[in-house]
């Protein structure tokens, strides 16, 4: 069962990649020399994007449900994933990279009009050094330029 779970080229990742590529952005995928092997790396903007699955990274949303079997195993696994995510994000920021996390729930079931808004936020963050760092289904924050 677990062997069917993909780490790369997931549906949410492909949606974001295709939209950014169509908007003219070029990126590298899963750069092994960077902490956490970010999903998208934009060297020109010194920025990386992680597209996190809500279950695997323990996001507090409607898509995260603790399994009823082997609960302690899953809680430990997800806690470890979250701790590793924070450490990798800190390492990237220490190296001068800007980090954005796009949660699976922000991408799931989006209508075309809302997906354009999502991509616009990502583009604003890339180009204008905007401050929003995390996007999920409840908050598509208006990005603002950092001082």
C-alpha positions as a Markdown table, in Angstrom:
| # | Residue | x | y | z |
|---|---|---|---|---|
| 1 | Unk | 0.0 | 0.0 | 0.0 |
| 2 | Unk | 2.7 | 2.5 | 1.0 |
| 3 | Unk | 4.7 | 1.8 | -2.1 |
| 4 | Unk | 2.0 | 3.5 | -4.1 |
| 5 | Unk | 2.5 | 6.8 | -2.3 |
| 6 | Unk | 4.5 | 9.2 | -4.5 |
| 7 | Unk | 7.0 | 11.7 | -3.2 |
| 8 | Unk | 7.5 | 13.5 | -6.5 |
| 9 | Unk | 5.2 | 14.5 | -9.4 |
| 10 | Unk | 2.1 | 14.5 | -7.2 |
| 11 | Unk | -1.1 | 15.9 | -8.6 |
| 12 | Unk | -0.9 | 19.2 | -6.6 |
| 13 | Unk | 2.7 | 19.6 | -7.5 |
| 14 | Unk | 2.0 | 19.2 | -11.2 |
| 15 | Unk | -0.8 | 21.7 | -11.1 |
| 16 | Unk | 1.5 | 24.4 | -9.6 |
| 17 | Unk | 4.4 | 23.5 | -11.9 |
| 18 | Unk | 2.3 | 23.7 | -15.0 |
| 19 | Unk | 0.7 | 27.0 | -14.0 |
| 20 | Unk | 4.0 | 28.6 | -13.2 |
| 21 | Unk | 5.7 | 27.3 | -16.3 |
| 22 | Unk | 2.8 | 28.7 | -18.4 |
| 23 | Unk | 3.3 | 32.1 | -16.7 |
| 24 | Unk | 6.9 | 32.0 | -17.9 |
| 25 | Unk | 8.7 | 30.9 | -14.7 |
| 26 | Unk | 11.5 | 28.4 | -15.0 |
| 27 | Unk | 12.7 | 26.3 | -12.1 |
| 28 | Unk | 14.6 | 23.3 | -11.1 |
| 29 | Unk | 13.0 | 20.2 | -9.5 |
| 30 | Unk | 13.9 | 18.5 | -6.3 |
| 31 | Unk | 17.5 | 19.8 | -6.0 |
| 32 | Unk | 19.3 | 17.2 | -4.0 |
| 33 | Unk | 22.0 | 19.6 | -2.7 |
| 34 | Unk | 19.4 | 21.7 | -0.9 |
| 35 | Unk | 18.0 | 20.7 | 2.5 |
| 36 | Unk | 14.7 | 18.9 | 2.1 |
| 37 | Unk | 15.0 | 18.6 | -1.7 |
| 38 | Unk | 12.4 | 21.4 | -2.4 |
| 39 | Unk | 9.7 | 20.6 | -5.0 |
| 40 | Unk | 10.5 | 23.8 | -7.0 |
| 41 | Unk | 13.7 | 25.8 | -6.9 |
| 42 | Unk | 13.9 | 29.3 | -8.4 |
| 43 | Unk | 17.6 | 30.2 | -8.4 |
| 44 | Unk | 16.9 | 33.6 | -10.1 |
| 45 | Unk | 14.7 | 34.6 | -7.2 |
| 46 | Unk | 16.7 | 32.7 | -4.5 |
| 47 | Unk | 13.4 | 31.1 | -3.6 |
| 48 | Unk | 12.1 | 27.5 | -3.0 |
| 49 | Unk | 8.5 | 26.1 | -2.8 |
| 50 | Unk | 7.4 | 23.0 | -1.0 |
| 51 | Unk | 4.1 | 21.5 | -1.9 |
| 52 | Unk | 3.1 | 19.6 | 1.3 |
| 53 | Unk | 0.5 | 16.9 | 1.6 |
| 54 | Unk | -1.8 | 17.7 | 4.5 |
| 55 | Unk | -1.7 | 14.2 | 5.9 |
| 56 | Unk | 2.0 | 13.5 | 5.7 |
| 57 | Unk | 3.0 | 16.9 | 7.1 |
| 58 | Unk | 0.3 | 17.1 | 9.7 |
| 59 | Unk | -1.6 | 20.2 | 8.5 |
| 60 | Unk | -4.5 | 21.3 | 10.7 |
| 61 | Unk | -7.2 | 21.1 | 8.1 |
| 62 | Unk | -10.2 | 19.0 | 7.1 |
| 63 | Unk | -7.9 | 16.6 | 5.1 |
| 64 | Unk | -5.8 | 15.6 | 8.1 |
| 65 | Unk | -7.3 | 12.7 | 10.0 |
| 66 | Unk | -5.4 | 10.6 | 12.5 |
| 67 | Unk | -5.7 | 6.9 | 11.5 |
| 68 | Unk | -7.7 | 4.7 | 13.9 |
| 69 | Unk | -5.1 | 1.9 | 13.7 |
| 70 | Unk | -1.5 | 2.2 | 14.8 |
| 71 | Unk | -2.3 | 5.7 | 16.1 |
| 72 | Unk | 0.9 | 6.1 | 18.1 |
| 73 | Unk | 3.0 | 5.0 | 15.1 |
| 74 | Unk | 1.4 | 7.6 | 12.8 |
| 75 | Unk | 1.5 | 10.4 | 15.4 |
| 76 | Unk | 5.2 | 9.8 | 15.9 |
| 77 | Unk | 5.8 | 9.7 | 12.1 |
| 78 | Unk | 3.9 | 12.9 | 11.5 |
| 79 | Unk | 5.6 | 14.6 | 14.4 |
| 80 | Unk | 9.0 | 13.6 | 13.0 |
| 81 | Unk | 8.0 | 14.9 | 9.5 |
| 82 | Unk | 6.9 | 18.3 | 11.0 |
| 83 | Unk | 10.2 | 18.6 | 13.0 |
| 84 | Unk | 12.2 | 17.7 | 9.9 |
| 85 | Unk | 10.3 | 20.3 | 7.9 |
| 86 | Unk | 11.0 | 23.1 | 10.4 |
| 87 | Unk | 14.7 | 22.2 | 10.5 |
| 88 | Unk | 15.0 | 22.1 | 6.7 |
| 89 | Unk | 13.2 | 25.4 | 6.4 |
| 90 | Unk | 15.6 | 27.0 | 8.9 |
| 91 | Unk | 18.6 | 25.6 | 7.1 |
| 92 | Unk | 17.4 | 27.0 | 3.8 |
| 93 | Unk | 16.7 | 30.4 | 5.3 |
| 94 | Unk | 20.2 | 30.4 | 6.9 |
| 95 | Unk | 21.6 | 29.8 | 3.4 |
| 96 | Unk | 19.7 | 32.8 | 2.1 |
| 97 | Unk | 16.7 | 31.1 | 0.4 |
| 98 | Unk | 13.2 | 32.3 | 0.7 |
| 99 | Unk | 10.8 | 29.4 | 1.5 |
| 100 | Unk | 7.1 | 29.1 | 0.7 |
| 101 | Unk | 4.9 | 26.2 | 1.6 |
| 102 | Unk | 1.7 | 25.5 | -0.4 |
| 103 | Unk | -0.6 | 23.0 | 1.3 |
| 104 | Unk | -2.4 | 20.4 | -0.7 |
| 105 | Unk | -5.7 | 21.7 | 0.7 |
| 106 | Unk | -5.1 | 25.1 | -1.1 |
| 107 | Unk | -4.9 | 23.3 | -4.4 |
| 108 | Unk | -7.6 | 20.6 | -4.0 |
| 109 | Unk | -11.0 | 21.3 | -5.5 |
| 110 | Unk | -10.1 | 24.8 | -6.7 |
| 111 | Unk | -12.2 | 26.3 | -9.4 |
| 112 | Unk | -10.3 | 27.9 | -12.2 |
| 113 | Unk | -10.9 | 31.5 | -10.9 |
| 114 | Unk | -9.5 | 30.6 | -7.5 |
| 115 | Unk | -6.5 | 28.8 | -8.9 |
| 116 | Unk | -5.6 | 31.9 | -10.8 |
| 117 | Unk | -5.6 | 33.8 | -7.5 |
| 118 | Unk | -3.4 | 31.1 | -5.9 |
| 119 | Unk | -0.9 | 31.4 | -8.8 |
| 120 | Unk | -1.0 | 35.2 | -8.6 |
| 121 | Unk | 0.0 | 35.0 | -4.9 |
| 122 | Unk | 2.9 | 32.7 | -5.7 |
| 123 | Unk | 4.0 | 35.0 | -8.5 |
| 124 | Unk | 3.8 | 38.0 | -6.3 |
| 125 | Unk | 5.8 | 36.2 | -3.6 |
| 126 | Unk | 8.5 | 35.3 | -6.2 |
| 127 | Unk | 8.8 | 38.6 | -8.0 |
| 128 | Unk | 8.2 | 41.2 | -5.2 |
| 129 | Unk | 9.7 | 39.4 | -2.3 |
| 130 | Unk | 6.2 | 39.4 | -0.8 |
| 131 | Unk | 5.9 | 38.3 | 2.8 |
| 132 | Unk | 3.3 | 35.4 | 2.7 |
| 133 | Unk | 5.1 | 32.2 | 3.3 |
| 134 | Unk | 2.3 | 29.7 | 3.6 |
| 135 | Unk | -0.8 | 29.1 | 1.6 |
| 136 | Unk | -3.7 | 26.8 | 2.6 |
| 137 | Unk | -7.4 | 26.5 | 1.9 |
| 138 | Unk | -8.5 | 28.9 | 4.5 |
| 139 | Unk | -6.0 | 31.7 | 3.9 |
| 140 | Unk | -5.1 | 33.0 | 0.5 |
| 141 | Unk | -3.5 | 36.0 | 2.1 |
| 142 | Unk | -2.9 | 39.1 | 0.2 |
| 143 | Unk | 0.9 | 39.2 | -0.2 |
| 144 | Unk | 2.6 | 42.4 | 0.8 |
| 145 | Unk | 6.1 | 43.5 | 0.1 |
| 146 | Unk | 8.5 | 43.1 | 3.0 |
| 147 | Unk | 10.4 | 46.1 | 4.4 |
